[in-house]
Amino acid sequence: MGKSTNKKVLKELYEHLYTLQFKSDYMCLIIDKASDYWHAYKKGFKINGIKYKRLLATTGGVKSKTIVFVSERLQDELRNRIDNGRNPGKEMIPAKFGAYEALSCSSSIVVSDPCNILVVKDCEVDILEDVITLNDFNAGEPELLHKKGEAIHKNVSDGFGLMMPWRAARWALDLGLDYIPSGLNTRAYAFEKGMLVTFDFIDFAKEHNKFVTYDAWGKEVDIRNYDVILTTSMLKLWDSYTGYEDYISNCKKNNYKFCISKICPAVLDNERDLNYQFIQSYRLTDEEIQGLIQPTIDEIKDILGMDYRKSLLFLKGMGLNSENINTYTSDFVTALMIDKNMINDPYVRNRIHSMIRKRINEAKTGVIKVNGNYQLACGDPYALCQSILGLPVTGILKKGEFFSKYWADKKVDNVVCFRAPMSCHNNIRKMQIIDTEETGYWYKWINTMLIFNSWDTAAEAMNGEDFDSDQNFTTDNAILLKNTRVLPTIMCAQKKADKKIITEEDLVQANIDSFGDEIGLYTNGITSQFDIQSQFDTESEEYNVLDYRIMCGQLFQQNAIDKTKGIISKPRPSEWFDSQSNPIKPTDKEEEKKKKEFNKKIAADKKPYFMRYIYPQLMKSYKDYMESANQKCICEFKLTLNGLMEKPDKTTQECDFIDYFEKRMPVSNGNCIVNKICRIFENQFDTYLTHLKSDLEFDYSILKSDAVYNNKQYRTIEVLYKEYNDELQKYQQRAKKERISKDDINITRDILSLKFEQECSIACPDNHVLTNIVLDLCYRSKNSKQFAWDVCGETIIDNLLKKNDYIIWFPEESDEGDIIFNGKKFIMRNKKLEVENDSNFIR
C-alpha cells in the first residue's frame, strides 16, 4: 500500500470515528436566562434540521445551567422509559424527582443481574444528644440554641444496603477486579442509588436462628433466598410501585441493567493532603503550625535538587513496586523511569519545575501532607440486619465507637475525621477506633470503609452525611488530635418543600431554582470570617460574635441546598459580609450607631490573603494594587512600600498612608492559621523558585529512531507545527481576555492536540518518521516541546524502551535504601517489561 493510499485510508477512518462519536439525538444546552429556557422548553429548537426537546437536567449540570435536550423523535420514548411505569399520581417534590430521573444519566458499568433482590425499610433509631440547633424561622438573625438531651430520630442505614460476599466476588469478576470489594456504589435499574456493603446477612440470620422477614411492601419473605438487600433510601421511588415484582418487571421492560458507578479500593493511601477547610478552625501555636507543615516542606526540598530518583517519588508517589508499575503511559514520567538522562530534557525539567511551583502554591493554601486517607462511609450493617429481622437494634459499635480496618491494623486507637464542605470546628470529630473479636468476624469483608455507630450524631456533624458514597478524611496526626476540641453537633432546622403531582413545567421551574451554586460563596464567607476572627482575643465580644456567625454558616449552606429543592430561605445578613451595607445615618440613635460600627468592624468583606493562590483574578488584583501603592509611596515619600513599612519613626502622614493602604487592600491580611502557613511557604521557597533553570545540555537523539525523512515530509509537518502554535497562541490570548475557566482551557487544548495528532498522522503515516521530524522541529529551538509529546508521545516511549532493553526503573521503599525522601528510605529497582510480538503493547 502506497503512502497516498495510507493517507486516504487514515482520513476515512478518522471521519468514520467522528461519525460514530457524534450523537445527533442528544445535546446539552447552556442557558443564559430563565426566559430562554422557557422558550426552548415550550417551542423547542432546531440544529442542522433536527428539532430538540427537553429531557432532563443532571444534578451537576443544573448548577452550571446546562440542560439535556434530545431529538423530538426520541423524546416520548425516552421519557416513557425514564418514568419506568411509576405511579404518575404519586405526589413528590419536583426538585427531588428531577434528581431521581437524572440517575438514568449516571456514568456506570453494567454487571450481571443479582439472583434475587430484597427491598426493606431503613433502620431507624431514636437517641438523646446534647446539640446546638439553628433556625431562621423568625425575623432578624438566625436563632442558635444549646439543647441538652435533645431527642433525635436517625436513619442509620441512609443510603446503604447489603450484598453477600459471593455476590461481591461475582461482580468483582465482572469489573475485572482481583479482590472482593468492601462496597460498591450502585445504579441498580431505575431510580436507585446507594452503596452495597459486603456483609454475610445469611450467616447473621443463622446465628440468630431467624429467617423470615418482610419486604418494604409488607410481603413475608425468607432472607436466605436473596443475595442483595436494598433499603428504601436507596430505591428512591419504591412507593410508586405496588411491589418489587411490579418494579422489576417495568425495569426489564424498559431495558434497565444493574450497574456499578464506584468501587471501594483494594487498599487505602498512607498519606493524603489536608485542605484549608479542615484546618482553618484550629487554634495552633506557631511551633505546632511548623510541626504540621514540616513534612510538606521536607518533601518539596527533597525534589528541588532535581535528583531523578526523588523526582520519581514526587511524581509517582511512594508506593511503587513491581506490581503497580505496569501501566503504560506515554508521558514524561514514564520516560524518566526508563532513562535517568531524561532529567536533563528541558521539557521534563520544565514540567517538574511547573509541578513543584504548583505544589508550593497548593501548600500555601493549606494543602498539607499528613498520614491518613479518604474512606467511604457506611452505617453499621449489623444494626441493619437486626432491623431487617425484627430484632432489637443494638449494633456492634457503641456511642463514640467506629471501625476502620486500616487504622485497626495499624493499632491506632484515635483519629480525627473531616468531611467537606465544612463550616466550623463542630464539624470535626475525634473518633475512637474499635477492634474486637466481634468486629473482626462480622466486618471481615469490609476492609476499606469507615463504619459509623448508630448511637451518636457523628454523621450529622459531618454536615448531614449519609452513606450513599459520602467519604471522610481521617488522620492520626498527633498535632490535630491534641488540638481537636469536643463540641456539640449543629442541627439545622429542616425545611420541607411542597409535594405535588409532577408536571414538566414543575421540573423546568425546579431547574431554574437550582441554577448556580451558592455553597462555595457561603463557604468562602466562613473562611473570611475566620481571618477576621484571628485579629481578636478569644475572650472578646468580637471573637464570640464571629464564632456565632461562623456556626450560622452551616445554616446558610443548608439553605443553599434547600434552594435547589424549591424551598425559599432567607439570605445571609448582608452586614455580616459587606462593611458598606446598612450605613450609619444622622437619624440613628446611639445604640444603633454602635451596632452598625460593630458590624462594620467585623464584616468579612474580603477573601483572606492565602486565597490569592486559589483565585487568579484575586492574585492579579492584589499584584496590581501592590504595584500601584508602591509607585505612590515612592512618589510621596521617596521610599518603597517595604522601606516605609520598616522605617522606625514614621510621620503622621506616613502612618495615614499605611493605614489607608491596609484598608484598601483587596485581601484580608489577618493572622488566621492558613495565612500563617501561606507566609511560611512564601518565605521558604519564593526566592528559590526564581533561580530554577531548565537550559542544561541534553542530547535529544536518545528519543529518536533510525528512521529517515525527506525535505518534503519535513516541510509538510513544519506547516502543521506552525498552525498548531498559531492556534494555541490565539486561544491563550482569548482565554486570558475572556477569563475562560481552567477546565475549559484544558478541554480545548486536548481537542487541539488531538486534531493536530490526527492531521500529522494523515500527512505522515509512518510513526517513526513523523517522530523524528517533530523532535527536530521542537528540540532544535527553545520553543515549547509539548507538541512533540502530544503528537508522538507513544513512539518516543517506544524508542526509549528499545534503547534500554525494555527495562523500567522505580524507587521502592526499603530499610536498605540509600535514597531518603520525606523521612523514608528507598532503593532503586528495575523490571523488564514484556512486549507482545505482534504489537507495541507492553505489559
Buried (B, 14 or more C-beta within 10 A) or exposed (E): EEEEEBBEEBBEEBEEEEEEEEEEBBBEBEBEEBEEBBEBBEEBEEEEEBBBBBBBBBBEBBBEBBBBBBBBEBBEEBBEBBBBBBEEEBEBBBBBBBBBBBBBBBEBBEBEBBEEBBBBBBBBBEBEBEBBBBBBEEEEBBBBEEEEEBEBEBBBBBBBBBBBBBBBBBBBEEEEBEBBBBBBBBBBBBBBBBBBBBBBBBBBBEEEEBBEBBBBBEEEBEBEEBBBBBBBBBBBBBBBBEBBEBBBEBBEEBEBBBBBBBBBBBEBBEBBBBBBBBBBBBEBEEEBBBBBBBBBBBBBBBBBEBBBBBBBBBBBEBEBEEEEBEEBEBBBBBBBBBBBBBBBBBBBBBBBBEBBBEBBBBBBBBBBBBBBBBBBBBBBBBBBBBBBBEEEBBBBBEBBBBBBBBBBEBEBEEBBBBBBBBBBBBBBBBBBBBBBEEBEEBBEBBBBBBBBBBBBBBBBBBBBBBBBBBBBBBBBBEBBBEBBEEBBBBBBEEBEBEEEEBEEEBBBBBBBBBBBBBBEBBBBBBBBBBBBBBBBEEEEEBBEBBBEBBBBBBBBBBBBBBBBBBBEBBEBBEBBBBBEBBEEEEEBEEEEEEBBEBBBEBBBBBBBBBBBBBBEEBBEBBEEBBEEBBEBBBEEBEBEBEEBEEEEEBEEEBEEBBEEBEEEBBBBBBEBBBBBBBBBBBEBBEEEEEEBEBEEEBEBEBBBBEBEBEEEBBEBBBEBBEEBEEBBEEBBEEBEEEEBEEEEBEEBBEEBBEBBBBBBBBBBBBBBBBBBBBBBBBBEEEEBBBBBBBBBBBBBBBBBBEBBEBEBBBBBBBEEBEBEBBEEBBBBBBBEBEBEEEEBEBE
